Amino acid sequence: MHPENPQARSIAQIADSVRSGALIAYPTDSCYALGCRLGSQDGVDRIRAIRRLDDRHHFTLMCRDFAQLGQFVRVDNDVFRAVKASTPGSYTFILPATREVPRKLMHPKKKTVGVRIPDHVVTQALLAELGEPLLSSTLLLPDEEEPMTQGWEIKDRLDHVVDAVVDSGECGTEPTTVVDFSGGEAEIVRRGAGDTSRFE
Protein backbone atom coordinates (compact mmCIF):
# COMPACT_ATOMS: atom_id res chain seq x y z
CA MET A 1 0.00 0.00 0.00
CA HIS A 2 1.36 3.42 -0.95
CA PRO A 3 2.49 5.21 2.24
CA GLU A 4 1.45 8.69 1.05
CA ASN A 5 -1.50 7.91 -1.22
CA PRO A 6 -3.31 4.74 -0.09
CA GLN A 7 -6.06 3.41 -2.35
CA ALA A 8 -9.51 4.14 -0.96
CA ARG A 9 -10.76 0.69 -2.00
CA SER A 10 -7.96 -1.07 -0.09
CA ILE A 11 -8.60 1.06 3.00
CA ALA A 12 -12.32 0.25 2.83
CA GLN A 13 -11.58 -3.49 2.62
CA ILE A 14 -9.33 -3.34 5.68
CA ALA A 15 -11.92 -1.32 7.63
CA ASP A 16 -14.60 -3.89 6.73
CA SER A 17 -12.40 -6.72 7.96
CA VAL A 18 -11.76 -4.91 11.27
CA ARG A 19 -15.51 -4.35 11.73
CA SER A 20 -15.96 -8.08 11.18
CA GLY A 21 -13.53 -8.89 14.00
CA ALA A 22 -10.18 -9.13 12.21
CA LEU A 23 -6.86 -8.62 13.97
CA ILE A 24 -4.49 -6.60 11.80
CA ALA A 25 -0.86 -5.52 11.82
CA TYR A 26 -0.59 -1.95 10.52
CA PRO A 27 1.92 0.91 10.22
CA THR A 28 2.03 4.01 12.43
CA ASP A 29 4.26 7.06 12.73
CA SER A 30 6.41 5.22 15.28
CA CYS A 31 6.42 1.50 14.45
CA TYR A 32 4.09 -1.28 13.36
CA ALA A 33 1.20 -2.10 15.69
CA LEU A 34 -1.43 -4.78 16.25
CA GLY A 35 -5.00 -3.52 16.06
CA CYS A 36 -8.60 -4.69 16.34
CA ARG A 37 -12.06 -3.26 16.85
CA LEU A 38 -12.63 -1.67 20.25
CA GLY A 39 -15.30 -4.17 21.30
CA SER A 40 -13.50 -7.30 20.08
CA GLN A 41 -12.66 -9.50 23.07
CA ASP A 42 -11.25 -12.10 20.70
CA GLY A 43 -8.90 -9.47 19.26
CA VAL A 44 -7.78 -8.44 22.75
CA ASP A 45 -7.13 -12.06 23.71
CA ARG A 46 -5.12 -12.62 20.54
CA ILE A 47 -2.98 -9.51 21.10
CA ARG A 48 -2.33 -10.64 24.69
CA ALA A 49 -1.34 -14.10 23.44
CA ILE A 50 0.96 -12.82 20.67
CA ARG A 51 2.74 -10.37 22.98
CA ARG A 52 2.32 -12.41 26.22
CA LEU A 53 0.80 -9.45 28.06
CA ASP A 54 -0.72 -9.47 31.54
CA ASP A 55 -3.90 -7.63 32.54
CA ARG A 56 -1.96 -4.61 33.80
CA HIS A 57 -0.83 -3.74 30.29
CA HIS A 58 -2.23 -0.46 28.98
CA PHE A 59 -3.82 -0.91 25.58
CA THR A 60 -3.93 2.16 23.36
CA LEU A 61 -6.93 3.61 21.58
CA MET A 62 -5.66 4.89 18.24
CA CYS A 63 -7.91 7.89 17.55
CA ARG A 64 -8.47 9.88 14.37
CA ASP A 65 -8.64 13.31 16.01
CA PHE A 66 -9.10 15.18 19.25
CA ALA A 67 -12.90 15.08 19.07
CA GLN A 68 -12.83 11.29 18.97
CA LEU A 69 -10.19 11.07 21.68
CA GLY A 70 -12.39 13.18 23.97
CA GLN A 71 -15.17 10.56 23.86
CA PHE A 72 -12.97 7.97 25.54
CA VAL A 73 -10.88 9.87 28.11
CA ARG A 74 -11.41 12.74 30.53
CA VAL A 75 -9.13 15.69 29.85
CA ASP A 76 -9.01 18.85 31.99
CA ASN A 77 -7.92 22.23 30.59
CA ASP A 78 -4.21 22.07 31.49
CA VAL A 79 -3.83 18.53 30.19
CA PHE A 80 -5.87 19.43 27.10
CA ARG A 81 -3.35 22.11 26.10
CA ALA A 82 -0.37 19.80 26.62
CA VAL A 83 -1.90 16.92 24.68
CA LYS A 84 -3.24 19.16 21.90
CA ALA A 85 0.23 20.65 21.37
CA SER A 86 1.71 17.16 20.90
CA THR A 87 -0.82 15.66 18.50
CA PRO A 88 -0.84 14.22 15.97
CA GLY A 89 2.46 12.60 16.81
CA SER A 90 4.41 9.75 18.37
CA TYR A 91 2.97 10.09 21.86
CA THR A 92 0.66 7.88 23.91
CA PHE A 93 -1.15 9.59 26.78
CA ILE A 94 -2.51 7.69 29.77
CA LEU A 95 -5.69 9.34 31.01
CA PRO A 96 -8.81 8.48 33.05
CA ALA A 97 -11.19 6.45 30.88
CA THR A 98 -14.83 7.36 30.27
CA ARG A 99 -17.69 4.86 30.29
CA GLU A 100 -17.22 4.42 26.54
CA VAL A 101 -14.17 2.25 27.28
CA PRO A 102 -14.89 -1.39 28.18
CA ARG A 103 -13.76 -2.12 31.76
CA LYS A 104 -11.56 -5.00 30.62
CA LEU A 105 -9.43 -2.56 28.64
CA MET A 106 -8.82 -0.19 31.54
CA HIS A 107 -5.97 -0.50 34.01
CA PRO A 108 -7.62 -2.65 36.73
CA LYS A 109 -6.83 -0.23 39.58
CA LYS A 110 -6.37 3.17 37.98
CA LYS A 111 -9.28 2.92 35.47
CA THR A 112 -7.08 4.54 32.86
CA VAL A 113 -6.40 3.86 29.20
CA GLY A 114 -3.78 4.95 26.67
CA VAL A 115 -4.82 7.18 23.76
CA ARG A 116 -3.01 8.64 20.80
CA ILE A 117 -3.51 10.42 17.47
CA PRO A 118 -1.03 9.16 14.86
CA ASP A 119 0.72 11.30 12.26
CA HIS A 120 0.59 8.68 9.49
CA VAL A 121 -1.36 8.93 6.23
CA VAL A 122 -2.36 5.25 6.00
CA THR A 123 -3.42 5.02 9.65
CA GLN A 124 -5.41 8.25 9.42
CA ALA A 125 -7.17 7.02 6.27
CA LEU A 126 -8.07 3.75 8.01
CA LEU A 127 -9.36 5.53 11.13
CA ALA A 128 -11.45 7.90 8.99
CA GLU A 129 -13.00 4.97 7.12
CA LEU A 130 -13.54 2.97 10.31
CA GLY A 131 -15.25 5.82 12.16
CA GLU A 132 -14.05 4.57 15.56
CA PRO A 133 -10.71 4.04 17.32
CA LEU A 134 -8.53 1.02 16.75
CA LEU A 135 -7.61 -0.86 19.89
CA SER A 136 -3.85 -1.14 19.54
CA SER A 137 -0.60 -2.40 20.98
CA THR A 138 2.96 -2.02 19.67
CA LEU A 139 3.97 -5.01 17.57
CA LEU A 140 6.85 -6.03 19.80
CA LEU A 141 7.23 -9.77 20.18
CA PRO A 142 8.30 -11.45 23.44
CA ASP A 143 12.07 -11.74 23.89
CA GLU A 144 12.74 -9.24 21.08
CA GLU A 145 14.21 -5.81 21.80
CA GLU A 146 12.86 -3.97 18.75
CA PRO A 147 9.70 -4.19 16.63
CA MET A 148 9.87 -5.53 13.10
CA THR A 149 10.19 -2.70 10.57
CA GLN A 150 8.99 -4.27 7.31
CA GLY A 151 5.48 -5.33 6.38
CA TRP A 152 6.72 -8.33 4.39
CA GLU A 153 8.66 -9.60 7.43
CA ILE A 154 5.56 -9.32 9.64
CA LYS A 155 3.51 -11.19 7.05
CA ASP A 156 6.19 -13.86 6.79
CA ARG A 157 6.39 -14.41 10.56
CA LEU A 158 2.86 -13.66 11.79
CA ASP A 159 0.60 -14.63 8.89
CA HIS A 160 -0.72 -17.56 10.93
CA VAL A 161 -1.79 -15.40 13.91
CA VAL A 162 -3.06 -12.16 12.32
CA ASP A 163 -5.82 -11.82 9.72
CA ALA A 164 -4.20 -9.09 7.61
CA VAL A 165 -0.97 -7.11 7.35
CA VAL A 166 -1.26 -3.54 6.07
CA ASP A 167 2.09 -3.16 4.34
CA SER A 168 3.10 0.41 3.52
CA GLY A 169 6.82 -0.26 3.55
CA GLU A 170 9.30 0.42 6.30
CA CYS A 171 8.40 1.76 9.75
CA GLY A 172 10.65 2.82 12.59
CA THR A 173 11.79 0.72 15.54
CA GLU A 174 11.12 3.19 18.31
CA PRO A 175 7.71 2.99 20.01
CA THR A 176 5.84 6.07 21.19
CA THR A 177 6.79 8.20 24.13
CA VAL A 178 4.28 7.41 26.90
CA VAL A 179 3.15 10.22 29.21
CA ASP A 180 0.87 9.49 32.17
CA PHE A 181 -1.45 12.41 33.01
CA SER A 182 -3.79 10.39 35.23
CA GLY A 183 -2.39 12.04 38.37
CA GLY A 184 -2.73 15.55 36.97
CA GLU A 185 0.99 16.11 36.35
CA ALA A 186 2.97 14.75 33.41
CA GLU A 187 4.89 11.58 34.29
CA ILE A 188 7.09 10.15 31.54
CA VAL A 189 6.55 6.38 31.62
CA ARG A 190 8.56 5.54 28.49
CA ARG A 191 10.94 7.61 26.42
CA GLY A 192 10.39 6.84 22.76
CA ALA A 193 9.97 8.48 19.38
CA GLY A 194 8.33 11.66 20.71
CA ASP A 195 10.44 14.48 22.19
CA THR A 196 10.09 14.44 25.98
CA SER A 197 11.47 17.92 26.68
CA ARG A 198 8.04 19.59 26.65
CA PHE A 199 6.93 17.37 29.55
CA GLU A 200 10.00 17.81 31.77
Stockholm file with secondary structure:
# STOCKHOLM 1.0

chainA/1-200         MHPENPQARSIAQIADSVRSGALIAYPTDSCYALGCRLGSQDGVDRIRAIRRLDDRHHFTLMCRDFAQLGQFVRVDNDVFRAVKASTPGSYTFILPATREVPRKLMHPKKKTVGVRIPDHVVTQALLAELGEPLLSSTLLLPDEEEPMTQGWEIKDRLDHVVDAVVDSGECGTEPTTVVDFSGGEAEIVRRGAGDTSRFE
#=GR chainA/1-200 SS CCSSSCCHHHHHHHHHHHHTTCCEEECCSSSCEEEEETTCHHHHHHHHHHHTCCTTCCCEEECSSHHHHHHHBCCCHHHHHHHHTTCSSSEEEEEEBCTTSCGGGSCTTTCEEEEECCCCHHHHHHHHHHCSCEEEEECCCTTCSSCCCBHHHHHHHHTTTCSEECCCSBCCSCCCEEEECTTSSCEEEECCSSCCGGGC
#=GC SS_cons         CCSSSCCHHHHHHHHHHHHTTCCEEECCSSSCEEEEETTCHHHHHHHHHHHTCCTTCCCEEECSSHHHHHHHBCCCHHHHHHHHTTCSSSEEEEEEBCTTSCGGGSCTTTCEEEEECCCCHHHHHHHHHHCSCEEEEECCCTTCSSCCCBHHHHHHHHTTTCSEECCCSBCCSCCCEEEECTTSSCEEEECCSSCCGGGC
//
